[in-house]
């Protein structure tokens, strides 16, 4: 499992993004990362967001590589 440490500012930004961002794809990415920041297991995140394991892994790697800005590209 991929481990990521989130700051409280990042958690707040992810929450804002998944509730307010105009692009639905970016909202989904931020929702996934927000759930990850809440220490939710990957399988549960995949079930809630209805995404595949490879999609989840891709979002996590995208975040690791580029942070929140990387998710919005």
N, CA, C, O and CB atoms as a CASP TS submission, in Angstrom:
PFRMAT TS
TARGET T0000
AUTHOR 0000-0000-0000
METHOD Language model
MODEL 1
PARENT N/A
ATOM      1  N   UNK     1       0.840  -1.178   0.000  1.00  0.00           N
ATOM      2  CA  UNK     1       0.000   0.000   0.000  1.00  0.00           C
ATOM      3  C   UNK     1       0.884   1.240   0.000  1.00  0.00           C
ATOM      4  O   UNK     1       1.905   1.294   0.685  1.00  0.00           O
ATOM      5  CB  UNK     1      -0.955  -0.001   1.213  1.00  0.00           C
ATOM      6  N   UNK     2       0.476   2.222  -0.772  1.00  0.00           N
ATOM      7  CA  UNK     2       1.211   3.477  -0.857  1.00  0.00           C
ATOM      8  C   UNK     2       0.892   4.327   0.375  1.00  0.00           C
ATOM      9  O   UNK     2      -0.273   4.558   0.697  1.00  0.00           O
ATOM     10  CB  UNK     2       0.858   4.242  -2.169  1.00  0.00           C
ATOM     11  N   UNK     3       1.935   4.784   1.052  1.00  0.00           N
ATOM     12  CA  UNK     3       1.768   5.615   2.248  1.00  0.00           C
ATOM     13  C   UNK     3       2.048   7.079   1.889  1.00  0.00           C
ATOM     14  O   UNK     3       3.053   7.388   1.248  1.00  0.00           O
ATOM     15  CB  UNK     3       2.715   5.136   3.400  1.00  0.00           C
ATOM     16  N   UNK     4       1.162   7.958   2.303  1.00  0.00           N
ATOM     17  CA  UNK     4       1.322   9.393   2.068  1.00  0.00           C
ATOM     18  C   UNK     4       0.983  10.113   3.376  1.00  0.00           C
ATOM     19  O   UNK     4       0.022   9.762   4.060  1.00  0.00           O
ATOM     20  CB  UNK     4       0.404   9.894   0.875  1.00  0.00           C
ATOM     21  N   UNK     5       1.778  11.113   3.706  1.00  0.00           N
ATOM     22  CA  UNK     5       1.488  11.952   4.867  1.00  0.00           C
ATOM     23  C   UNK     5       0.918  13.272   4.359  1.00  0.00           C
ATOM     24  O   UNK     5       1.495  13.911   3.479  1.00  0.00           O
ATOM     25  CB  UNK     5       2.774  12.188   5.745  1.00  0.00           C
ATOM     26  N   UNK     6      -0.208  13.668   4.916  1.00  0.00           N
ATOM     27  CA  UNK     6      -0.904  14.879   4.493  1.00  0.00           C
ATOM     28  C   UNK     6      -0.850  15.915   5.616  1.00  0.00           C
ATOM     29  O   UNK     6      -1.004  15.579   6.790  1.00  0.00           O
ATOM     30  CB  UNK     6      -2.377  14.565   4.103  1.00  0.00           C
ATOM     31  N   UNK     7      -0.630  17.170   5.243  1.00  0.00           N
ATOM     32  CA  UNK     7      -0.717  18.259   6.224  1.00  0.00           C
ATOM     33  C   UNK     7      -2.193  18.638   6.386  1.00  0.00           C
ATOM     34  O   UNK     7      -3.026  18.295   5.548  1.00  0.00           O
ATOM     35  CB  UNK     7       0.145  19.508   5.777  1.00  0.00           C
ATOM     36  N   UNK     8      -2.497  19.338   7.455  1.00  0.00           N
ATOM     37  CA  UNK     8      -3.889  19.761   7.664  1.00  0.00           C
ATOM     38  C   UNK     8      -4.336  20.727   6.564  1.00  0.00           C
ATOM     39  O   UNK     8      -5.511  20.744   6.195  1.00  0.00           O
ATOM     40  CB  UNK     8      -4.051  20.427   9.050  1.00  0.00           C
ATOM     41  N   UNK     9      -3.424  21.515   6.049  1.00  0.00           N
ATOM     42  CA  UNK     9      -3.751  22.437   4.944  1.00  0.00           C
ATOM     43  C   UNK     9      -4.087  21.641   3.684  1.00  0.00           C
ATOM     44  O   UNK     9      -5.045  21.969   2.983  1.00  0.00           O
ATOM     45  CB  UNK     9      -2.566  23.414   4.665  1.00  0.00           C
ATOM     46  N   UNK    10      -3.311  20.599   3.390  1.00  0.00           N
ATOM     47  CA  UNK    10      -3.590  19.754   2.227  1.00  0.00           C
ATOM     48  C   UNK    10      -4.953  19.067   2.371  1.00  0.00           C
ATOM     49  O   UNK    10      -5.714  18.976   1.408  1.00  0.00           O
ATOM     50  CB  UNK    10      -2.475  18.698   2.047  1.00  0.00           C
ATOM     51  N   UNK    11      -5.247  18.593   3.560  1.00  0.00           N
ATOM     52  CA  UNK    11      -6.535  17.935   3.797  1.00  0.00           C
ATOM     53  C   UNK    11      -7.677  18.917   3.556  1.00  0.00           C
ATOM     54  O   UNK    11      -8.670  18.572   2.917  1.00  0.00           O
ATOM     55  CB  UNK    11      -6.606  17.368   5.239  1.00  0.00           C
ATOM     56  N   UNK    12      -7.538  20.135   4.063  1.00  0.00           N
ATOM     57  CA  UNK    12      -8.568  21.153   3.850  1.00  0.00           C
ATOM     58  C   UNK    12      -8.719  21.493   2.369  1.00  0.00           C
ATOM     59  O   UNK    12      -9.836  21.657   1.877  1.00  0.00           O
ATOM     60  CB  UNK    12      -8.234  22.417   4.644  1.00  0.00           C
ATOM     61  N   UNK    13      -7.600  21.596   1.662  1.00  0.00           N
ATOM     62  CA  UNK    13      -7.626  21.906   0.234  1.00  0.00           C
ATOM     63  C   UNK    13      -8.278  20.775  -0.552  1.00  0.00           C
ATOM     64  O   UNK    13      -9.061  21.030  -1.467  1.00  0.00           O
ATOM     65  CB  UNK    13      -6.205  22.163  -0.287  1.00  0.00           C
ATOM     66  N   UNK    14      -7.965  19.533  -0.207  1.00  0.00           N
ATOM     67  CA  UNK    14      -8.590  18.394  -0.878  1.00  0.00           C
ATOM     68  C   UNK    14     -10.097  18.379  -0.631  1.00  0.00           C
ATOM     69  O   UNK    14     -10.876  18.096  -1.542  1.00  0.00           O
ATOM     70  CB  UNK    14      -7.959  17.076  -0.397  1.00  0.00           C
ATOM     71  N   UNK    15     -10.503  18.679   0.587  1.00  0.00           N
ATOM     72  CA  UNK    15     -11.940  18.720   0.901  1.00  0.00           C
ATOM     73  C   UNK    15     -12.633  19.803   0.082  1.00  0.00           C
ATOM     74  O   UNK    15     -13.684  19.564  -0.511  1.00  0.00           O
ATOM     75  CB  UNK    15     -12.165  18.969   2.411  1.00  0.00           C
ATOM     76  N   UNK    16     -12.042  20.988   0.053  1.00  0.00           N
ATOM     77  CA  UNK    16     -12.599  22.078  -0.753  1.00  0.00           C
ATOM     78  C   UNK    16     -12.689  21.681  -2.221  1.00  0.00           C
ATOM     79  O   UNK    16     -13.692  21.945  -2.884  1.00  0.00           O
ATOM     80  CB  UNK    16     -11.747  23.345  -0.604  1.00  0.00           C
ATOM     81  N   UNK    17     -11.638  21.046  -2.720  1.00  0.00           N
ATOM     82  CA  UNK    17     -11.596  20.656  -4.131  1.00  0.00           C
ATOM     83  C   UNK    17     -12.649  19.632  -4.493  1.00  0.00           C
ATOM     84  O   UNK    17     -13.291  19.746  -5.537  1.00  0.00           O
ATOM     85  CB  UNK    17     -10.243  20.114  -4.473  1.00  0.00           C
ATOM     86  N   UNK    18     -12.835  18.631  -3.646  1.00  0.00           N
ATOM     87  CA  UNK    18     -13.802  17.604  -4.023  1.00  0.00           C
ATOM     88  C   UNK    18     -15.236  18.059  -3.832  1.00  0.00           C
ATOM     89  O   UNK    18     -16.156  17.437  -4.365  1.00  0.00           O
ATOM     90  CB  UNK    18     -13.562  16.352  -3.225  1.00  0.00           C
ATOM     91  N   UNK    19     -15.444  19.126  -3.088  1.00  0.00           N
ATOM     92  CA  UNK    19     -16.811  19.634  -2.946  1.00  0.00           C
ATOM     93  C   UNK    19     -17.120  20.785  -3.891  1.00  0.00           C
ATOM     94  O   UNK    19     -18.286  21.023  -4.205  1.00  0.00           O
ATOM     95  CB  UNK    19     -17.045  20.079  -1.529  1.00  0.00           C
ATOM     96  N   UNK    20     -16.089  21.513  -4.359  1.00  0.00           N
ATOM     97  CA  UNK    20     -16.352  22.742  -5.112  1.00  0.00           C
ATOM     98  C   UNK    20     -15.711  22.867  -6.491  1.00  0.00           C
ATOM     99  O   UNK    20     -16.089  23.763  -7.246  1.00  0.00           O
ATOM    100  CB  UNK    20     -15.914  23.865  -4.316  1.00  0.00           C
ATOM    101  N   UNK    21     -14.772  22.020  -6.847  1.00  0.00           N
ATOM    102  CA  UNK    21     -14.073  22.208  -8.116  1.00  0.00           C
ATOM    103  C   UNK    21     -15.049  22.048  -9.285  1.00  0.00           C
ATOM    104  O   UNK    21     -15.890  21.149  -9.260  1.00  0.00           O
ATOM    105  CB  UNK    21     -12.903  21.204  -8.246  1.00  0.00           C
ATOM    106  N   UNK    22     -14.951  22.906 -10.310  1.00  0.00           N
ATOM    107  CA  UNK    22     -15.896  22.831 -11.427  1.00  0.00           C
ATOM    108  C   UNK    22     -15.713  21.606 -12.335  1.00  0.00           C
ATOM    109  O   UNK    22     -16.652  21.210 -13.025  1.00  0.00           O
ATOM    110  CB  UNK    22     -15.773  24.070 -12.254  1.00  0.00           C
ATOM    111  N   UNK    23     -14.523  21.004 -12.342  1.00  0.00           N
ATOM    112  CA  UNK    23     -14.254  19.858 -13.212  1.00  0.00           C
ATOM    113  C   UNK    23     -14.548  18.558 -12.458  1.00  0.00           C
ATOM    114  O   UNK    23     -13.917  18.287 -11.437  1.00  0.00           O
ATOM    115  CB  UNK    23     -12.781  19.880 -13.714  1.00  0.00           C
ATOM    116  N   UNK    24     -15.501  17.745 -12.948  1.00  0.00           N
ATOM    117  CA  UNK    24     -15.864  16.515 -12.225  1.00  0.00           C
ATOM    118  C   UNK    24     -14.728  15.504 -12.098  1.00  0.00           C
ATOM    119  O   UNK    24     -14.664  14.778 -11.106  1.00  0.00           O
ATOM    120  CB  UNK    24     -17.021  15.858 -12.911  1.00  0.00           C
ATOM    121  N   UNK    25     -13.846  15.443 -13.066  1.00  0.00           N
ATOM    122  CA  UNK    25     -12.709  14.514 -12.997  1.00  0.00           C
ATOM    123  C   UNK    25     -11.754  14.917 -11.865  1.00  0.00           C
ATOM    124  O   UNK    25     -11.263  14.069 -11.121  1.00  0.00           O
ATOM    125  CB  UNK    25     -11.952  14.478 -14.353  1.00  0.00           C
ATOM    126  N   UNK    26     -11.505  16.207 -11.753  1.00  0.00           N
ATOM    127  CA  UNK    26     -10.632  16.694 -10.682  1.00  0.00           C
ATOM    128  C   UNK    26     -11.311  16.531  -9.330  1.00  0.00           C
ATOM    129  O   UNK    26     -10.651  16.209  -8.343  1.00  0.00           O
ATOM    130  CB  UNK    26     -10.253  18.170 -10.915  1.00  0.00           C
ATOM    131  N   UNK    27     -12.628  16.750  -9.272  1.00  0.00           N
ATOM    132  CA  UNK    27     -13.360  16.499  -8.028  1.00  0.00           C
ATOM    133  C   UNK    27     -13.180  15.053  -7.590  1.00  0.00           C
ATOM    134  O   UNK    27     -12.983  14.781  -6.406  1.00  0.00           O
ATOM    135  CB  UNK    27     -14.856  16.822  -8.200  1.00  0.00           C
ATOM    136  N   UNK    28     -13.249  14.117  -8.547  1.00  0.00           N
ATOM    137  CA  UNK    28     -13.080  12.703  -8.206  1.00  0.00           C
ATOM    138  C   UNK    28     -11.671  12.435  -7.676  1.00  0.00           C
ATOM    139  O   UNK    28     -11.511  11.737  -6.676  1.00  0.00           O
ATOM    140  CB  UNK    28     -13.363  11.817  -9.432  1.00  0.00           C
ATOM    141  N   UNK    29     -10.667  12.975  -8.327  1.00  0.00           N
ATOM    142  CA  UNK    29      -9.288  12.775  -7.872  1.00  0.00           C
ATOM    143  C   UNK    29      -9.109  13.309  -6.454  1.00  0.00           C
ATOM    144  O   UNK    29      -8.493  12.659  -5.610  1.00  0.00           O
ATOM    145  CB  UNK    29      -8.295  13.464  -8.829  1.00  0.00           C
ATOM    146  N   UNK    30      -9.649  14.491  -6.204  1.00  0.00           N
ATOM    147  CA  UNK    30      -9.505  15.092  -4.879  1.00  0.00           C
ATOM    148  C   UNK    30     -10.305  14.314  -3.834  1.00  0.00           C
ATOM    149  O   UNK    30      -9.894  14.230  -2.677  1.00  0.00           O
ATOM    150  CB  UNK    30      -9.957  16.561  -4.906  1.00  0.00           C
ATOM    151  N   UNK    31     -11.427  13.753  -4.229  1.00  0.00           N
ATOM    152  CA  UNK    31     -12.209  12.929  -3.305  1.00  0.00           C
ATOM    153  C   UNK    31     -11.400  11.699  -2.904  1.00  0.00           C
ATOM    154  O   UNK    31     -11.333  11.347  -1.726  1.00  0.00           O
ATOM    155  CB  UNK    31     -13.560  12.507  -3.947  1.00  0.00           C
ATOM    156  N   UNK    32     -10.788  11.053  -3.887  1.00  0.00           N
ATOM    157  CA  UNK    32      -9.957   9.880  -3.627  1.00  0.00           C
ATOM    158  C   UNK    32      -8.835  10.230  -2.655  1.00  0.00           C
ATOM    159  O   UNK    32      -8.610   9.514  -1.679  1.00  0.00           O
ATOM    160  CB  UNK    32      -9.374   9.325  -4.940  1.00  0.00           C
ATOM    161  N   UNK    33      -8.136  11.321  -2.918  1.00  0.00           N
ATOM    162  CA  UNK    33      -7.023  11.709  -2.038  1.00  0.00           C
ATOM    163  C   UNK    33      -7.516  12.157  -0.670  1.00  0.00           C
ATOM    164  O   UNK    33      -6.842  11.934   0.335  1.00  0.00           O
ATOM    165  CB  UNK    33      -6.202  12.827  -2.679  1.00  0.00           C
ATOM    166  N   UNK    34      -8.680  12.783  -0.622  1.00  0.00           N
ATOM    167  CA  UNK    34      -9.236  13.161   0.676  1.00  0.00           C
ATOM    168  C   UNK    34      -9.521  11.916   1.516  1.00  0.00           C
ATOM    169  O   UNK    34      -9.188  11.874   2.700  1.00  0.00           O
ATOM    170  CB  UNK    34     -10.525  13.994   0.494  1.00  0.00           C
ATOM    171  N   UNK    35     -10.136  10.904   0.905  1.00  0.00           N
ATOM    172  CA  UNK    35     -10.408   9.657   1.625  1.00  0.00           C
ATOM    173  C   UNK    35      -9.104   8.993   2.068  1.00  0.00           C
ATOM    174  O   UNK    35      -9.023   8.438   3.164  1.00  0.00           O
ATOM    175  CB  UNK    35     -11.225   8.692   0.740  1.00  0.00           C
ATOM    176  N   UNK    36      -8.096   9.052   1.217  1.00  0.00           N
ATOM    177  CA  UNK    36      -6.780   8.516   1.574  1.00  0.00           C
ATOM    178  C   UNK    36      -6.214   9.274   2.780  1.00  0.00           C
ATOM    179  O   UNK    36      -5.605   8.675   3.666  1.00  0.00           O
ATOM    180  CB  UNK    36      -5.805   8.608   0.366  1.00  0.00           C
ATOM    181  N   UNK    37      -6.417  10.582   2.806  1.00  0.00           N
ATOM    182  CA  UNK    37      -5.900  11.383   3.924  1.00  0.00           C
ATOM    183  C   UNK    37      -6.598  11.037   5.237  1.00  0.00           C
ATOM    184  O   UNK    37      -6.079  11.330   6.314  1.00  0.00           O
ATOM    185  CB  UNK    37      -6.066  12.875   3.628  1.00  0.00           C
ATOM    186  N   UNK    38      -7.770  10.417   5.150  1.00  0.00           N
ATOM    187  CA  UNK    38      -8.510   9.984   6.332  1.00  0.00           C
ATOM    188  C   UNK    38      -8.142   8.553   6.733  1.00  0.00           C
ATOM    189  O   UNK    38      -8.824   7.935   7.551  1.00  0.00           O
ATOM    190  CB  UNK    38     -10.014  10.084   6.076  1.00  0.00           C
ATOM    191  N   UNK    39      -7.060   8.035   6.151  1.00  0.00           N
ATOM    192  CA  UNK    39      -6.541   6.687   6.433  1.00  0.00           C
ATOM    193  C   UNK    39      -7.525   5.575   6.060  1.00  0.00           C
ATOM    194  O   UNK    39      -7.532   4.511   6.678  1.00  0.00           O
ATOM    195  CB  UNK    39      -6.191   6.572   7.904  1.00  0.00           C
ATOM    196  N   UNK    40      -8.335   5.824   5.069  1.00  0.00           N
ATOM    197  CA  UNK    40      -9.277   4.815   4.613  1.00  0.00           C
ATOM    198  C   UNK    40      -8.523   3.763   3.782  1.00  0.00           C
ATOM    199  O   UNK    40      -7.647   4.114   2.992  1.00  0.00           O
ATOM    200  CB  UNK    40     -10.429   5.468   3.783  1.00  0.00           C
ATOM    201  N   UNK    41      -8.855   2.491   3.954  1.00  0.00           N
ATOM    202  CA  UNK    41      -8.200   1.441   3.161  1.00  0.00           C
ATOM    203  C   UNK    41      -8.478   1.608   1.665  1.00  0.00           C
ATOM    204  O   UNK    41      -9.547   2.070   1.267  1.00  0.00           O
ATOM    205  CB  UNK    41      -8.670   0.054   3.627  1.00  0.00           C
ATOM    206  N   UNK    42      -7.508   1.228   0.855  1.00  0.00           N
ATOM    207  CA  UNK    42      -7.632   1.386  -0.595  1.00  0.00           C
ATOM    208  C   UNK    42      -8.874   0.699  -1.150  1.00  0.00           C
ATOM    209  O   UNK    42      -9.561   1.262  -2.001  1.00  0.00           O
ATOM    210  CB  UNK    42      -6.399   0.838  -1.282  1.00  0.00           C
ATOM    211  N   UNK    43      -9.167  -0.502  -0.682  1.00  0.00           N
ATOM    212  CA  UNK    43     -10.325  -1.220  -1.196  1.00  0.00           C
ATOM    213  C   UNK    43     -11.614  -0.435  -0.928  1.00  0.00           C
ATOM    214  O   UNK    43     -12.503  -0.389  -1.778  1.00  0.00           O
ATOM    215  CB  UNK    43     -10.409  -2.619  -0.565  1.00  0.00           C
ATOM    216  N   UNK    44     -11.710   0.166   0.224  1.00  0.00           N
ATOM    217  CA  UNK    44     -12.904   0.943   0.565  1.00  0.00           C
ATOM    218  C   UNK    44     -12.987   2.220  -0.286  1.00  0.00           C
ATOM    219  O   UNK    44     -14.071   2.609  -0.720  1.00  0.00           O
ATOM    220  CB  UNK    44     -12.900   1.302   2.071  1.00  0.00           C
ATOM    221  N   UNK    45     -11.850   2.860  -0.520  1.00  0.00           N
ATOM    222  CA  UNK    45     -11.820   4.049  -1.386  1.00  0.00           C
ATOM    223  C   UNK    45     -12.305   3.666  -2.779  1.00  0.00           C
ATOM    224  O   UNK    45     -13.113   4.378  -3.375  1.00  0.00           O
ATOM    225  CB  UNK    45     -10.382   4.662  -1.454  1.00  0.00           C
ATOM    226  N   UNK    46     -11.812   2.538  -3.300  1.00  0.00           N
ATOM    227  CA  UNK    46     -12.212   2.092  -4.634  1.00  0.00           C
ATOM    228  C   UNK    46     -13.706   1.815  -4.708  1.00  0.00           C
ATOM    229  O   UNK    46     -14.348   2.133  -5.709  1.00  0.00           O
ATOM    230  CB  UNK    46     -11.436   0.845  -5.027  1.00  0.00           C
ATOM    231  N   UNK    47     -14.260   1.227  -3.661  1.00  0.00           N
ATOM    232  CA  UNK    47     -15.695   0.932  -3.643  1.00  0.00           C
ATOM    233  C   UNK    47     -16.516   2.215  -3.586  1.00  0.00           C
ATOM    234  O   UNK    47     -17.490   2.359  -4.325  1.00  0.00           O
ATOM    235  CB  UNK    47     -16.043   0.031  -2.449  1.00  0.00           C
ATOM    236  N   UNK    48     -16.139   3.134  -2.729  1.00  0.00           N
ATOM    237  CA  UNK    48     -16.883   4.396  -2.585  1.00  0.00           C
ATOM    238  C   UNK    48     -16.836   5.205  -3.883  1.00  0.00           C
ATOM    239  O   UNK    48     -17.855   5.732  -4.329  1.00  0.00           O
ATOM    240  CB  UNK    48     -16.309   5.234  -1.416  1.00  0.00           C
ATOM    241  N   UNK    49     -15.658   5.298  -4.479  1.00  0.00           N
ATOM    242  CA  UNK    49     -15.473   6.131  -5.670  1.00  0.00           C
ATOM    243  C   UNK    49     -15.721   5.389  -6.974  1.00  0.00           C
ATOM    244  O   UNK    49     -15.726   5.984  -8.052  1.00  0.00           O
ATOM    245  CB  UNK    49     -14.085   6.693  -5.681  1.00  0.00           C
ATOM    246  N   UNK    50     -15.927   4.082  -6.863  1.00  0.00           N
ATOM    247  CA  UNK    50     -16.198   3.233  -8.039  1.00  0.00           C
ATOM    248  C   UNK    50     -15.095   3.355  -9.085  1.00  0.00           C
ATOM    249  O   UNK    50     -15.345   3.642 -10.256  1.00  0.00           O
ATOM    250  CB  UNK    50     -17.550   3.607  -8.669  1.00  0.00           C
ATOM    251  N   UNK    51     -13.867   3.127  -8.624  1.00  0.00           N
ATOM    252  CA  UNK    51     -12.705   3.178  -9.510  1.00  0.00           C
ATOM    253  C   UNK    51     -11.921   1.879  -9.388  1.00  0.00           C
ATOM    254  O   UNK    51     -12.076   1.126  -8.426  1.00  0.00           O
ATOM    255  CB  UNK    51     -11.800   4.398  -9.177  1.00  0.00           C
ATOM    256  N   UNK    52     -11.084   1.636 -10.374  1.00  0.00           N
ATOM    257  CA  UNK    52     -10.258   0.429 -10.377  1.00  0.00           C
ATOM    258  C   UNK    52      -9.009   0.632  -9.527  1.00  0.00           C
ATOM    259  O   UNK    52      -8.667   1.749  -9.137  1.00  0.00           O
ATOM    260  CB  UNK    52      -9.867   0.045 -11.816  1.00  0.00           C
ATOM    261  N   UNK    53      -8.348  -0.476  -9.256  1.00  0.00           N
ATOM    262  CA  UNK    53      -7.093  -0.432  -8.500  1.00  0.00           C
ATOM    263  C   UNK    53      -6.052   0.396  -9.252  1.00  0.00           C
ATOM    264  O   UNK    53      -5.328   1.181  -8.641  1.00  0.00           O
ATOM    265  CB  UNK    53      -6.558  -1.864  -8.243  1.00  0.00           C
ATOM    266  N   UNK    54      -5.974   0.228 -10.567  1.00  0.00           N
ATOM    267  CA  UNK    54      -4.974   0.975 -11.342  1.00  0.00           C
ATOM    268  C   UNK    54      -5.290   2.479 -11.368  1.00  0.00           C
ATOM    269  O   UNK    54      -4.372   3.299 -11.371  1.00  0.00           O
ATOM    270  CB  UNK    54      -4.904   0.429 -12.782  1.00  0.00           C
ATOM    271  N   UNK    55      -6.563   2.841 -11.387  1.00  0.00           N
ATOM    272  CA  UNK    55      -6.934   4.249 -11.337  1.00  0.00           C
ATOM    273  C   UNK    55      -6.542   4.850  -9.991  1.00  0.00           C
ATOM    274  O   UNK    55      -5.978   5.943  -9.936  1.00  0.00           O
ATOM    275  CB  UNK    55      -8.444   4.422 -11.583  1.00  0.00           C
ATOM    276  N   UNK    56      -6.838   4.141  -8.916  1.00  0.00           N
ATOM    277  CA  UNK    56      -6.456   4.608  -7.583  1.00  0.00           C
ATOM    278  C   UNK    56      -4.947   4.798  -7.496  1.00  0.00           C
ATOM    279  O   UNK    56      -4.474   5.838  -7.038  1.00  0.00           O
ATOM    280  CB  UNK    56      -6.932   3.618  -6.505  1.00  0.00           C
ATOM    281  N   UNK    57      -4.202   3.809  -7.928  1.00  0.00           N
ATOM    282  CA  UNK    57      -2.740   3.890  -7.892  1.00  0.00           C
ATOM    283  C   UNK    57      -2.243   5.062  -8.726  1.00  0.00           C
ATOM    284  O   UNK    57      -1.321   5.771  -8.323  1.00  0.00           O
ATOM    285  CB  UNK    57      -2.114   2.581  -8.396  1.00  0.00           C
ATOM    286  N   UNK    58      -2.856   5.267  -9.890  1.00  0.00           N
ATOM    287  CA  UNK    58      -2.473   6.388 -10.747  1.00  0.00           C
ATOM    288  C   UNK    58      -2.689   7.733 -10.067  1.00  0.00           C
ATOM    289  O   UNK    58      -1.831   8.613 -10.138  1.00  0.00           O
ATOM    290  CB  UNK    58      -3.254   6.341 -12.043  1.00  0.00           C
ATOM    291  N   UNK    59      -3.836   7.896  -9.408  1.00  0.00           N
ATOM    292  CA  UNK    59      -4.124   9.148  -8.695  1.00  0.00           C
ATOM    293  C   UNK    59      -3.123   9.373  -7.569  1.00  0.00           C
ATOM    294  O   UNK    59      -2.638  10.489  -7.379  1.00  0.00           O
ATOM    295  CB  UNK    59      -5.557   9.132  -8.131  1.00  0.00           C
ATOM    296  N   UNK    60      -2.815   8.317  -6.822  1.00  0.00           N
ATOM    297  CA  UNK    60      -1.867   8.451  -5.713  1.00  0.00           C
ATOM    298  C   UNK    60      -0.477   8.830  -6.221  1.00  0.00           C
ATOM    299  O   UNK    60       0.187   9.684  -5.634  1.00  0.00           O
ATOM    300  CB  UNK    60      -1.797   7.145  -4.908  1.00  0.00           C
ATOM    301  N   UNK    61      -0.039   8.202  -7.302  1.00  0.00           N
ATOM    302  CA  UNK    61       1.279   8.520  -7.872  1.00  0.00           C
ATOM    303  C   UNK    61       1.300   9.939  -8.425  1.00  0.00           C
ATOM    304  O   UNK    61       2.299  10.648  -8.306  1.00  0.00           O
ATOM    305  CB  UNK    61       1.647   7.516  -8.984  1.00  0.00           C
ATOM    306  N   UNK    62       0.184  10.346  -9.031  1.00  0.00           N
ATOM    307  CA  UNK    62       0.080  11.707  -9.551  1.00  0.00           C
ATOM    308  C   UNK    62       0.223  12.714  -8.404  1.00  0.00           C
ATOM    309  O   UNK    62       0.889  13.738  -8.554  1.00  0.00           O
ATOM    310  CB  UNK    62      -1.271  11.910 -10.292  1.00  0.00           C
ATOM    311  N   UNK    63      -0.396  12.424  -7.274  1.00  0.00           N
ATOM    312  CA  UNK    63      -0.298  13.303  -6.116  1.00  0.00           C
ATOM    313  C   UNK    63       1.125  13.314  -5.548  1.00  0.00           C
ATOM    314  O   UNK    63       1.654  14.377  -5.223  1.00  0.00           O
ATOM    315  CB  UNK    63      -1.294  12.868  -5.038  1.00  0.00           C
ATOM    316  N   UNK    64       1.736  12.150  -5.430  1.00  0.00           N
ATOM    317  CA  UNK    64       3.098  12.060  -4.910  1.00  0.00           C
ATOM    318  C   UNK    64       4.049  12.871  -5.781  1.00  0.00           C
ATOM    319  O   UNK    64       4.933  13.562  -5.275  1.00  0.00           O
ATOM    320  CB  UNK    64       3.558  10.592  -4.837  1.00  0.00           C
ATOM    321  N   UNK    65       3.862  12.782  -7.088  1.00  0.00           N
ATOM    322  CA  UNK    65       4.759  13.462  -8.023  1.00  0.00           C
ATOM    323  C   UNK    65       4.529  14.977  -8.070  1.00  0.00           C
ATOM    324  O   UNK    65       5.485  15.750  -8.131  1.00  0.00           O
ATOM    325  CB  UNK    65       4.586  12.880  -9.411  1.00  0.00           C
ATOM    326  N   UNK    66       3.255  15.398  -8.041  1.00  0.00           N
ATOM    327  CA  UNK    66       2.993  16.819  -8.266  1.00  0.00           C
ATOM    328  C   UNK    66       2.156  17.526  -7.220  1.00  0.00           C
ATOM    329  O   UNK    66       1.818  18.698  -7.384  1.00  0.00           O
ATOM    330  CB  UNK    66       2.337  16.975  -9.544  1.00  0.00           C
ATOM    331  N   UNK    67       1.815  16.821  -6.137  1.00  0.00           N
ATOM    332  CA  UNK    67       0.984  17.439  -5.108  1.00  0.00           C
ATOM    333  C   UNK    67      -0.410  17.751  -5.618  1.00  0.00           C
ATOM    334  O   UNK    67      -0.860  17.182  -6.613  1.00  0.00           O
ATOM    335  CB  UNK    67       1.637  18.705  -4.598  1.00  0.00           C
ATOM    336  N   UNK    68      -1.077  18.641  -4.946  1.00  0.00           N
ATOM    337  CA  UNK    68      -2.439  19.014  -5.334  1.00  0.00           C
ATOM    338  C   UNK    68      -2.444  19.642  -6.725  1.00  0.00           C
ATOM    339  O   UNK    68      -3.361  19.400  -7.510  1.00  0.00           O
ATOM    340  CB  UNK    68      -3.051  19.989  -4.305  1.00  0.00           C
ATOM    341  N   UNK    69      -1.437  20.438  -7.034  1.00  0.00           N
ATOM    342  CA  UNK    69      -1.348  21.049  -8.366  1.00  0.00           C
ATOM    343  C   UNK    69      -1.271  19.969  -9.446  1.00  0.00           C
ATOM    344  O   UNK    69      -1.817  20.138 -10.536  1.00  0.00           O
ATOM    345  CB  UNK    69      -0.117  21.983  -8.456  1.00  0.00           C
ATOM    346  N   UNK    70      -0.594  18.862  -9.142  1.00  0.00           N
ATOM    347  CA  UNK    70      -0.491  17.762 -10.097  1.00  0.00           C
ATOM    348  C   UNK    70      -1.814  17.093 -10.390  1.00  0.00           C
ATOM    349  O   UNK    70      -2.014  16.563 -11.483  1.00  0.00           O
ATOM    350  CB  UNK    70       0.467  16.746  -9.593  1.00  0.00           C
ATOM    351  N   UNK    71      -2.723  17.111  -9.425  1.00  0.00           N
ATOM    352  CA  UNK    71      -4.041  16.504  -9.635  1.00  0.00           C
ATOM    353  C   UNK    71      -4.902  17.336 -10.581  1.00  0.00           C
ATOM    354  O   UNK    71      -5.799  16.803 -11.234  1.00  0.00           O
ATOM    355  CB  UNK    71      -4.760  16.331  -8.300  1.00  0.00           C
ATOM    356  N   UNK    72      -4.635  18.628 -10.656  1.00  0.00           N
ATOM    357  CA  UNK    72      -5.493  19.511 -11.435  1.00  0.00           C
ATOM    358  C   UNK    72      -5.034  19.709 -12.872  1.00  0.00           C
ATOM    359  O   UNK    72      -5.638  20.482 -13.615  1.00  0.00           O
ATOM    360  CB  UNK    72      -5.579  20.832 -10.765  1.00  0.00           C
ATOM    361  N   UNK    73      -3.986  19.028 -13.261  1.00  0.00           N
ATOM    362  CA  UNK    73      -3.508  19.135 -14.652  1.00  0.00           C
ATOM    363  C   UNK    73      -4.314  18.248 -15.553  1.00  0.00           C
ATOM    364  O   UNK    73      -4.063  18.200 -16.757  1.00  0.00           O
ATOM    365  CB  UNK    73      -2.025  18.772 -14.758  1.00  0.00           C
TER
END
